């Protein structure tokens, strides 16, 4: 990756009109009025939400657009900067359209909003296609991704009012009650009570048993839990060279220098919070408490500027573990391998690339994919991000940052053309105050849905350390 000049940001539009102003008023101006600090014991009373929070609580409007970045198949080096700037510009355009669509007059001007958005996206995608076409075949199919739609989102779980006593109805009713324990009404911009569920209602999960010839060891790299406060709203993998390319704040551990303008050389030369000279970078969206507390970044990019309100909750612990394959020995990860897991746009793009899971300590055999967990008293909230464990043997990245790696099949084997490598699992645990709502940072139109959680990783381990990790995993040891 080559250094990039800092692009101008004439397309940057603060997402803080109407709907987000309402969210700020609820979270900041009105204390914890919309958030329930409820007594979870029997008979506990909820704090009443104001009338403004009651109105329109059943549905929300969001904007749904094709994910252009996910459709990229080739981005030549000389085109990277313009493509990266184009992707960031597309995100800003969608955020601006969402801001208007979600406002009180959104229904009346929806057609005009979508028409203007299509025009903007067509111009931006055309410039991106031209940049790629100067070095390779012009991707004409990209220009068909300009059109977007609006979607009404059900924000309150439908109640089963027919008295049926079936298991699904009981589970839905239990989840609705659990959601109401932490959030009385949907917050403007999300999340909603329907986004929470009692962890005890989650399905049990299992992992394939290790067979003969498999690799059962683990290697843990110790990088702390961001005690040094390394945060930014960049994304050096998806939008390199663009400040605030993520539109939400990332929490970092490992490499101390990571930002939008990092290069392989700068990462290799930087300091680290990890042991044994591991300069890898790990990052994920911050988790915020929605308890009415003002956040220091309430008016900054990645924070309130982009619709992310609430106080950032620091992890209680971070575990970074590399695991083996149940059916094969693993090969070393290449240095500077870049991987993203999960999908920051999964709510509007669909769950095809979604991969985060949520649980509670003491219940980690149960995992939620599209709900935040409501944990029993004394249990921590746990996010788990299990990365792809199969590599194509050639590339350290790909145009859409996905096709050079793959997930193992259900039986643990890699798809044809891929080989097993150590699987990174990021596990982040939090002490969430009892009865308090929380949410991950997200793009504004994603409504802070839990399915949008994601993790990012760049391998900057010394080759000798990676070889040690691989040997440990293949020999069945815990290191």
C-alpha positions as a Python dict, from the first residue, in 0.01 Angstrom:
ca = {
    (1, 'X'): (0, 0, 0),
    (2, 'X'): (139, 341, -93),
    (3, 'X'): (96, 663, 104),
    (4, 'X'): (-200, 877, 2),
    (5, 'X'): (-255, 1249, 7),
    (6, 'X'): (-535, 1371, 226),
    (7, 'X'): (-842, 1431, 6),
    (8, 'X'): (-1069, 1727, 46),
    (9, 'X'): (-1404, 1659, 209),
    (10, 'X'): (-1644, 1887, 23),
    (11, 'X'): (-1902, 1605, 44),
    (12, 'X'): (-1895, 1582, 422),
    (13, 'X'): (-2242, 1657, 560),
    (14, 'X'): (-2297, 1649, 938),
    (15, 'X'): (-2577, 1410, 1024),
    (16, 'X'): (-2743, 1621, 1289),
    (17, 'X'): (-3072, 1759, 1162),
    (18, 'X'): (-3423, 1673, 1287),
    (19, 'X'): (-3406, 1306, 1384),
    (20, 'X'): (-3053, 1319, 1526),
    (21, 'X'): (-3123, 1645, 1701),
    (22, 'X'): (-3415, 1468, 1866),
    (23, 'X'): (-3183, 1189, 1971),
    (24, 'X'): (-2940, 1437, 2119),
    (25, 'X'): (-3219, 1604, 2309),
    (26, 'X'): (-3329, 1275, 2456),
    (27, 'X'): (-2983, 1153, 2544),
    (28, 'X'): (-2814, 1477, 2640),
    (29, 'X'): (-3066, 1749, 2709),
    (30, 'X'): (-3320, 1535, 2887),
    (31, 'X'): (-3094, 1318, 3095),
    (32, 'X'): (-3196, 956, 3074),
    (33, 'X'): (-3554, 1027, 2976),
    (34, 'X'): (-3572, 778, 2690),
    (35, 'X'): (-3350, 518, 2849),
    (36, 'X'): (-3472, 294, 3124),
    (37, 'X'): (-3259, 249, 3431),
    (38, 'X'): (-3503, -15, 3538),
    (39, 'X'): (-3516, -238, 3840),
    (40, 'X'): (-3500, -582, 3677),
    (41, 'X'): (-3647, -751, 3981),
    (42, 'X'): (-4014, -849, 3997),
    (43, 'X'): (-4239, -547, 4010),
    (44, 'X'): (-3963, -301, 3911),
    (45, 'X'): (-4108, 19, 3762),
    (46, 'X'): (-3985, 181, 3442),
    (47, 'X'): (-3911, 547, 3418),
    (48, 'X'): (-4165, 711, 3188),
    (49, 'X'): (-4056, 821, 2841),
    (50, 'X'): (-4159, 1168, 2721),
    (51, 'X'): (-4434, 1216, 2468),
    (52, 'X'): (-4180, 1298, 2198),
    (53, 'X'): (-4030, 953, 2241),
    (54, 'X'): (-4373, 790, 2228),
    (55, 'X'): (-4465, 941, 1891),
    (56, 'X'): (-4374, 734, 1587),
    (57, 'X'): (-4205, 469, 1801),
    (58, 'X'): (-4350, 172, 1612),
    (59, 'X'): (-4160, 228, 1286),
    (60, 'X'): (-3853, 405, 1153),
    (61, 'X'): (-3748, 491, 798),
    (62, 'X'): (-3409, 403, 659),
    (63, 'X'): (-3236, 416, 321),
    (64, 'X'): (-3127, 95, 148),
    (65, 'X'): (-2854, 111, -118),
    (66, 'X'): (-2638, -155, -288),
    (67, 'X'): (-2296, -185, -125),
    (68, 'X'): (-2058, -76, -401),
    (69, 'X'): (-1745, -169, -206),
    (70, 'X'): (-1860, -527, -172),
    (71, 'X'): (-1903, -555, -552),
    (72, 'X'): (-1550, -446, -640),
    (73, 'X'): (-1347, -721, -807),
    (74, 'X'): (-1034, -526, -905),
    (75, 'X'): (-882, -198, -789),
    (76, 'X'): (-540, -129, -944),
    (77, 'X'): (-290, 46, -719),
    (78, 'X'): (-297, 383, -899),
    (79, 'X'): (-678, 392, -867),
    (80, 'X'): (-695, 316, -495),
    (81, 'X'): (-703, 671, -367),
    (82, 'X'): (-987, 779, -596),
    (83, 'X'): (-1185, 462, -530),
    (84, 'X'): (-1138, 498, -155),
    (85, 'X'): (-1251, 862, -166),
    (86, 'X'): (-1548, 756, -377),
    (87, 'X'): (-1657, 493, -125),
    (88, 'X'): (-1642, 751, 155),
    (89, 'X'): (-1839, 996, -58),
    (90, 'X'): (-2110, 734, -121),
    (91, 'X'): (-2142, 673, 253),
    (92, 'X'): (-2180, 1046, 319),
    (93, 'X'): (-2448, 1073, 50),
    (94, 'X'): (-2650, 789, 201),
    (95, 'X'): (-2618, 940, 549),
    (96, 'X'): (-2747, 1273, 420),
    (97, 'X'): (-3040, 1107, 242),
    (98, 'X'): (-3122, 908, 555),
    (99, 'X'): (-3120, 1229, 759),
    (100, 'X'): (-3392, 1373, 536),
    (101, 'X'): (-3588, 1049, 498),
    (102, 'X'): (-3603, 993, 874),
    (103, 'X'): (-3720, 1345, 955),
    (104, 'X'): (-4082, 1441, 1021),
    (105, 'X'): (-4140, 1541, 657),
    (106, 'X'): (-3957, 1241, 515),
    (107, 'X'): (-4264, 1070, 373),
    (108, 'X'): (-4359, 1375, 172),
    (109, 'X'): (-4028, 1426, -8),
    (110, 'X'): (-3907, 1066, -24),
    (111, 'X'): (-3920, 1048, -403),
    (112, 'X'): (-3719, 1368, -435),
    (113, 'X'): (-3463, 1249, -178),
    (114, 'X'): (-3412, 919, -364),
    (115, 'X'): (-3388, 1097, -699),
    (116, 'X'): (-3117, 1331, -577),
    (117, 'X'): (-2935, 1044, -408),
    (118, 'X'): (-2939, 843, -730),
    (119, 'X'): (-2794, 1138, -922),
    (120, 'X'): (-2514, 1185, -668),
    (121, 'X'): (-2433, 815, -654),
    (122, 'X'): (-2429, 786, -1033),
    (123, 'X'): (-2171, 1062, -1060),
    (124, 'X'): (-1953, 920, -782),
    (125, 'X'): (-1968, 562, -908),
    (126, 'X'): (-1889, 686, -1259),
    (127, 'X'): (-1571, 853, -1133),
    (128, 'X'): (-1471, 537, -950),
    (129, 'X'): (-1530, 325, -1260),
    (130, 'X'): (-1328, 572, -1469),
    (131, 'X'): (-1038, 551, -1223),
    (132, 'X'): (-1037, 171, -1241),
    (133, 'X'): (-1078, 182, -1620),
    (134, 'X'): (-759, 383, -1664),
    (135, 'X'): (-560, 79, -1548),
    (136, 'X'): (-789, -219, -1617),
    (137, 'X'): (-1125, -300, -1770),
    (138, 'X'): (-1386, -40, -1677),
    (139, 'X'): (-1639, -210, -1445),
    (140, 'X'): (-1956, -108, -1625),
    (141, 'X'): (-2174, -314, -1387),
    (142, 'X'): (-2097, -70, -1103),
    (143, 'X'): (-2305, 201, -1268),
    (144, 'X'): (-2614, -14, -1212),
    (145, 'X'): (-2576, 28, -834),
    (146, 'X'): (-2691, 390, -815),
    (147, 'X'): (-3059, 339, -726),
    (148, 'X'): (-3168, 316, -362),
    (149, 'X'): (-3498, 258, -184),
    (150, 'X'): (-3655, 351, 147),
    (151, 'X'): (-3764, 94, 399),
    (152, 'X'): (-4001, 119, 692),
    (153, 'X'): (-3851, -65, 988),
    (154, 'X'): (-4066, -224, 1256),
    (155, 'X'): (-3913, -97, 1579),
    (156, 'X'): (-4135, -279, 1830),
    (157, 'X'): (-4161, -657, 1846),
    (158, 'X'): (-4508, -778, 1750),
    (159, 'X'): (-4687, -922, 2049),
    (160, 'X'): (-4860, -1257, 2031),
    (161, 'X'): (-5207, -1159, 2144),
    (162, 'X'): (-5399, -1475, 2059),
    (163, 'X'): (-5321, -1658, 2380),
    (164, 'X'): (-5130, -1935, 2203),
    (165, 'X'): (-4885, -2107, 2430),
    (166, 'X'): (-4638, -2220, 2163),
    (167, 'X'): (-4267, -2208, 2229),
    (168, 'X'): (-4193, -1938, 1970),
    (169, 'X'): (-4463, -1712, 2111),
    (170, 'X'): (-4331, -1760, 2463),
    (171, 'X'): (-3980, -1682, 2345),
    (172, 'X'): (-4089, -1367, 2159),
    (173, 'X'): (-4286, -1248, 2459),
    (174, 'X'): (-3989, -1314, 2685),
    (175, 'X'): (-3756, -1123, 2454),
    (176, 'X'): (-4000, -833, 2434),
    (177, 'X'): (-4008, -816, 2813),
    (178, 'X'): (-3627, -833, 2825),
    (179, 'X'): (-3600, -549, 2572),
    (180, 'X'): (-3842, -338, 2771),
    (181, 'X'): (-3624, -383, 3081),
    (182, 'X'): (-3347, -177, 2920),
    (183, 'X'): (-3527, 44, 2669),
    (184, 'X'): (-3881, 173, 2699),
    (185, 'X'): (-3913, 317, 2347),
    (186, 'X'): (-3697, 319, 2031),
    (187, 'X'): (-3439, 596, 2033),
    (188, 'X'): (-3428, 829, 1731),
    (189, 'X'): (-3168, 670, 1505),
    (190, 'X'): (-3183, 341, 1699),
    (191, 'X'): (-3164, 106, 1873),
    (192, 'X'): (-3511, -21, 1968),
    (193, 'X'): (-3643, -254, 2241),
    (194, 'X'): (-3682, -526, 1975),
    (195, 'X'): (-3303, -522, 1932),
    (196, 'X'): (-3254, -678, 2278),
    (197, 'X'): (-3320, -1035, 2390),
    (198, 'X'): (-3270, -1240, 2705),
    (199, 'X'): (-2955, -1446, 2655),
    (200, 'X'): (-3135, -1747, 2800),
    (201, 'X'): (-3358, -1752, 2492),
    (202, 'X'): (-3063, -1774, 2252),
    (203, 'X'): (-2988, -2098, 2066),
    (204, 'X'): (-2702, -2320, 2181),
    (205, 'X'): (-2401, -2342, 1951),
    (206, 'X'): (-2141, -2611, 1897),
    (207, 'X'): (-1804, -2640, 1725),
    (208, 'X'): (-1690, -2932, 1507),
    (209, 'X'): (-1485, -3192, 1694),
    (210, 'X'): (-1114, -3204, 1612),
    (211, 'X'): (-1037, -3508, 1395),
    (212, 'X'): (-716, -3697, 1338),
    (213, 'X'): (-486, -3467, 1142),
    (214, 'X'): (-651, -3155, 1283),
    (215, 'X'): (-491, -2881, 1494),
    (216, 'X'): (-631, -2833, 1842),
    (217, 'X'): (-386, -2584, 1996),
    (218, 'X'): (-436, -2214, 2062),
    (219, 'X'): (-211, -1910, 2069),
    (220, 'X'): (-309, -1594, 2259),
    (221, 'X'): (-154, -1257, 2188),
    (222, 'X'): (-182, -1011, 2476),
    (223, 'X'): (-248, -655, 2364),
    (224, 'X'): (-442, -498, 2652),
    (225, 'X'): (-785, -338, 2628),
    (226, 'X'): (-703, 5, 2486),
    (227, 'X'): (-593, 153, 2817),
    (228, 'X'): (-411, 424, 2616),
    (229, 'X'): (-734, 549, 2455),
    (230, 'X'): (-657, 489, 2087),
    (231, 'X'): (-978, 585, 1903),
    (232, 'X'): (-1057, 726, 1560),
    (233, 'X'): (-1330, 706, 1298),
    (234, 'X'): (-1098, 596, 1016),
    (235, 'X'): (-1086, 259, 842),
    (236, 'X'): (-746, 195, 689),
    (237, 'X'): (-861, -131, 527),
    (238, 'X'): (-1185, -21, 358),
    (239, 'X'): (-1127, 353, 302),
    (240, 'X'): (-750, 413, 326),
    (241, 'X'): (-641, 774, 293),
    (242, 'X'): (-978, 920, 402),
    (243, 'X'): (-1032, 1080, 743),
    (244, 'X'): (-1357, 970, 910),
    (245, 'X'): (-1401, 701, 644),
    (246, 'X'): (-1593, 481, 887),
    (247, 'X'): (-1850, 739, 1009),
    (248, 'X'): (-1827, 565, 1347),
    (249, 'X'): (-1559, 538, 1614),
    (250, 'X'): (-1325, 241, 1630),
    (251, 'X'): (-1163, 100, 1943),
    (252, 'X'): (-800, -12, 1882),
    (253, 'X'): (-555, -247, 2047),
    (254, 'X'): (-210, -342, 1927),
    (255, 'X'): (-40, -108, 1683),
    (256, 'X'): (-21, 243, 1827),
    (257, 'X'): (-11, 431, 1496),
    (258, 'X'): (-311, 294, 1306),
    (259, 'X'): (-518, 553, 1124),
    (260, 'X'): (-645, 614, 772),
    (261, 'X'): (-300, 701, 643),
    (262, 'X'): (-108, 401, 779),
    (263, 'X'): (105, 196, 541),
    (264, 'X'): (272, -140, 577),
    (265, 'X'): (599, 44, 645),
    (266, 'X'): (452, 276, 908),
    (267, 'X'): (277, -10, 1086),
    (268, 'X'): (599, -213, 1092),
    (269, 'X'): (788, 79, 1248),
    (270, 'X'): (530, 175, 1512),
    (271, 'X'): (499, 93, 1879),
    (272, 'X'): (252, -161, 2007),
    (273, 'X'): (49, -254, 2313),
    (274, 'X'): (103, -624, 2237),
    (275, 'X'): (368, -851, 2386),
    (276, 'X'): (657, -1014, 2196),
    (277, 'X'): (688, -738, 1937),
    (278, 'X'): (349, -811, 1780),
    (279, 'X'): (263, -490, 1592),
    (280, 'X'): (-65, -619, 1453),
    (281, 'X'): (-366, -390, 1460),
    (282, 'X'): (-707, -499, 1589),
    (283, 'X'): (-1010, -273, 1584),
    (284, 'X'): (-1388, -278, 1614),
    (285, 'X'): (-1671, -25, 1665),
    (286, 'X'): (-1697, 115, 2015),
    (287, 'X'): (-1984, 16, 2242),
    (288, 'X'): (-2175, 309, 2391),
    (289, 'X'): (-2391, 330, 2701),
    (290, 'X'): (-2725, 497, 2632),
    (291, 'X'): (-2778, 624, 2983),
    (292, 'X'): (-2812, 995, 2907),
    (293, 'X'): (-2446, 1076, 2972),
    (294, 'X'): (-2283, 1334, 2748),
    (295, 'X'): (-1990, 1200, 2546),
    (296, 'X'): (-1672, 1402, 2479),
    (297, 'X'): (-1720, 1338, 2105),
    (298, 'X'): (-2086, 1447, 2093),
    (299, 'X'): (-1999, 1712, 1833),
    (300, 'X'): (-1711, 1536, 1658),
    (301, 'X'): (-1675, 1313, 1350),
    (302, 'X'): (-1744, 952, 1438),
    (303, 'X'): (-1949, 1066, 1736),
    (304, 'X'): (-2252, 1294, 1741),
    (305, 'X'): (-2151, 1443, 1405),
    (306, 'X'): (-2238, 1101, 1256),
    (307, 'X'): (-2530, 1009, 1478),
    (308, 'X'): (-2339, 810, 1741),
    (309, 'X'): (-2453, 929, 2080),
    (310, 'X'): (-2375, 814, 2431),
    (311, 'X'): (-2070, 750, 2646),
    (312, 'X'): (-1805, 509, 2513),
    (313, 'X'): (-1781, 201, 2732),
    (314, 'X'): (-1427, 69, 2772),
    (315, 'X'): (-1383, -310, 2755),
    (316, 'X'): (-1340, -494, 3084),
    (317, 'X'): (-1123, -747, 2899),
    (318, 'X'): (-1004, -825, 2547),
    (319, 'X'): (-891, -1174, 2446),
    (320, 'X'): (-721, -1226, 2109),
    (321, 'X'): (-690, -1597, 2043),
    (322, 'X'): (-573, -1787, 1735),
    (323, 'X'): (-727, -2132, 1690),
    (324, 'X'): (-658, -2431, 1469),
    (325, 'X'): (-860, -2627, 1216),
    (326, 'X'): (-1058, -2936, 1320),
    (327, 'X'): (-953, -3119, 1003),
    (328, 'X'): (-606, -2991, 904),
    (329, 'X'): (-280, -2839, 1018),
    (330, 'X'): (-261, -2462, 972),
    (331, 'X'): (-13, -2264, 769),
    (332, 'X'): (139, -1928, 869),
    (333, 'X'): (-62, -1613, 800),
    (334, 'X'): (134, -1385, 565),
    (335, 'X'): (261, -1062, 712),
    (336, 'X'): (34, -762, 639),
    (337, 'X'): (-266, -986, 572),
    (338, 'X'): (-580, -774, 604),
    (339, 'X'): (-912, -927, 711),
    (340, 'X'): (-1254, -787, 793),
    (341, 'X'): (-1523, -1002, 950),
    (342, 'X'): (-1887, -909, 983),
    (343, 'X'): (-2055, -632, 787),
    (344, 'X'): (-2109, -272, 899),
    (345, 'X'): (-2399, -249, 650),
    (346, 'X'): (-2563, -584, 721),
    (347, 'X'): (-2892, -429, 829),
    (348, 'X'): (-2960, -276, 487),
    (349, 'X'): (-2744, -506, 270),
    (350, 'X'): (-2866, -832, 424),
    (351, 'X'): (-2700, -1082, 657),
    (352, 'X'): (-2483, -1258, 398),
    (353, 'X'): (-2158, -1119, 542),
    (354, 'X'): (-2279, -1072, 901),
    (355, 'X'): (-2068, -1265, 1148),
    (356, 'X'): (-2065, -1106, 1494),
    (357, 'X'): (-2225, -1280, 1789),
    (358, 'X'): (-2336, -1158, 2131),
    (359, 'X'): (-2356, -1338, 2463),
    (360, 'X'): (-2300, -1309, 2839),
    (361, 'X'): (-2037, -1457, 3066),
    (362, 'X'): (-2162, -1789, 3198),
    (363, 'X'): (-2382, -1835, 2889),
    (364, 'X'): (-2131, -1838, 2605),
    (365, 'X'): (-2263, -2169, 2476),
    (366, 'X'): (-2557, -1952, 2366),
    (367, 'X'): (-2503, -1681, 2104),
    (368, 'X'): (-2722, -1409, 1951),
    (369, 'X'): (-2655, -1288, 1596),
    (370, 'X'): (-2907, -1006, 1550),
    (371, 'X'): (-2990, -908, 1909),
    (372, 'X'): (-2807, -744, 2195),
    (373, 'X'): (-2808, -967, 2503),
    (374, 'X'): (-2987, -885, 2825),
    (375, 'X'): (-2765, -1057, 3079),
    (376, 'X'): (-2844, -1191, 3426),
    (377, 'X'): (-2721, -980, 3715),
    (378, 'X'): (-2344, -1003, 3756),
    (379, 'X'): (-2278, -1131, 3402),
    (380, 'X'): (-2075, -931, 3150),
    (381, 'X'): (-2183, -859, 2793),
    (382, 'X'): (-1956, -1044, 2548),
    (383, 'X'): (-1896, -968, 2178),
    (384, 'X'): (-1726, -1242, 1975),
    (385, 'X'): (-1579, -1185, 1629),
    (386, 'X'): (-1449, -1507, 1473),
    (387, 'X'): (-1249, -1433, 1157),
    (388, 'X'): (-1215, -1629, 835),
    (389, 'X'): (-979, -1923, 877),
    (390, 'X'): (-901, -2010, 513),
    (391, 'X'): (-656, -1821, 288),
    (392, 'X'): (-608, -1835, -90),
    (393, 'X'): (-231, -1874, -47),
    (394, 'X'): (-151, -1570, -263),
    (395, 'X'): (-300, -1236, -162),
    (396, 'X'): (-281, -1024, 152),
    (397, 'X'): (-593, -830, 48),
    (398, 'X'): (-857, -815, -227),
    (399, 'X'): (-1064, -541, -388),
    (400, 'X'): (-1363, -604, -163),
    (401, 'X'): (-1141, -718, 127),
    (402, 'X'): (-1319, -1054, 142),
    (403, 'X'): (-1241, -1283, -152),
    (404, 'X'): (-878, -1356, -57),
    (405, 'X'): (-1002, -1533, 258),
    (406, 'X'): (-1296, -1762, 330),
    (407, 'X'): (-1484, -1924, 614),
    (408, 'X'): (-1444, -2295, 669),
    (409, 'X'): (-1733, -2522, 573),
    (410, 'X'): (-1967, -2664, 834),
    (411, 'X'): (-1733, -2963, 887),
    (412, 'X'): (-1432, -2735, 936),
    (413, 'X'): (-1269, -2792, 596),
    (414, 'X'): (-1165, -2507, 365),
    (415, 'X'): (-1326, -2445, 25),
    (416, 'X'): (-1139, -2562, -285),
    (417, 'X'): (-840, -2338, -356),
    (418, 'X'): (-798, -2228, 7),
    (419, 'X'): (-573, -2354, 286),
    (420, 'X'): (-626, -2351, 662),
    (421, 'X'): (-455, -2076, 863),
    (422, 'X'): (-485, -1978, 1230),
    (423, 'X'): (-832, -1841, 1303),
    (424, 'X'): (-836, -1515, 1495),
    (425, 'X'): (-1115, -1481, 1751),
    (426, 'X'): (-1161, -1138, 1910),
    (427, 'X'): (-1355, -1162, 2237),
    (428, 'X'): (-1447, -834, 2407),
    (429, 'X'): (-1626, -828, 2743),
    (430, 'X'): (-1797, -529, 2908),
    (431, 'X'): (-1938, -439, 3247),
    (432, 'X'): (-2275, -296, 3145),
    (433, 'X'): (-2466, -138, 3434),
    (434, 'X'): (-2782, -327, 3519),
    (435, 'X'): (-3087, -217, 3323),
    (436, 'X'): (-2895, 17, 3088),
    (437, 'X'): (-2928, 11, 2712),
    (438, 'X'): (-2619, 5, 2491),
    (439, 'X'): (-2535, -14, 2121),
    (440, 'X'): (-2242, -35, 1881),
    (441, 'X'): (-2147, 263, 1670),
    (442, 'X'): (-2275, 234, 1313),
    (443, 'X'): (-2341, 417, 990),
    (444, 'X'): (-2648, 636, 1060),
    (445, 'X'): (-2887, 447, 831),
    (446, 'X'): (-2799, 116, 1001),
    (447, 'X'): (-2991, 226, 1313),
    (448, 'X'): (-2729, 81, 1550),
    (449, 'X'): (-2850, -273, 1486),
    (450, 'X'): (-2639, -548, 1651),
    (451, 'X'): (-2613, -740, 1323),
    (452, 'X'): (-2384, -463, 1191),
    (453, 'X'): (-2106, -540, 1440),
    (454, 'X'): (-1770, -618, 1276),
    (455, 'X'): (-1400, -654, 1343),
    (456, 'X'): (-1083, -569, 1150),
    (457, 'X'): (-730, -709, 1164),
    (458, 'X'): (-394, -648, 999),
    (459, 'X'): (-126, -905, 1075),
    (460, 'X'): (200, -731, 1162),
    (461, 'X'): (349, -1012, 1369),
    (462, 'X'): (720, -1078, 1316),
    (463, 'X'): (746, -1387, 1097),
    (464, 'X'): (925, -1572, 1378),
    (465, 'X'): (634, -1505, 1615),
    (466, 'X'): (378, -1622, 1359),
    (467, 'X'): (582, -1940, 1307),
    (468, 'X'): (580, -1995, 1683),
    (469, 'X'): (203, -1948, 1696),
    (470, 'X'): (149, -2194, 1410),
    (471, 'X'): (374, -2454, 1570),
    (472, 'X'): (188, -2418, 1898),
    (473, 'X'): (-150, -2461, 1731),
    (474, 'X'): (-42, -2757, 1520),
    (475, 'X'): (111, -2940, 1818),
    (476, 'X'): (-205, -2907, 2028),
    (477, 'X'): (-57, -2676, 2291),
    (478, 'X'): (-202, -2367, 2457),
    (479, 'X'): (41, -2078, 2434),
}
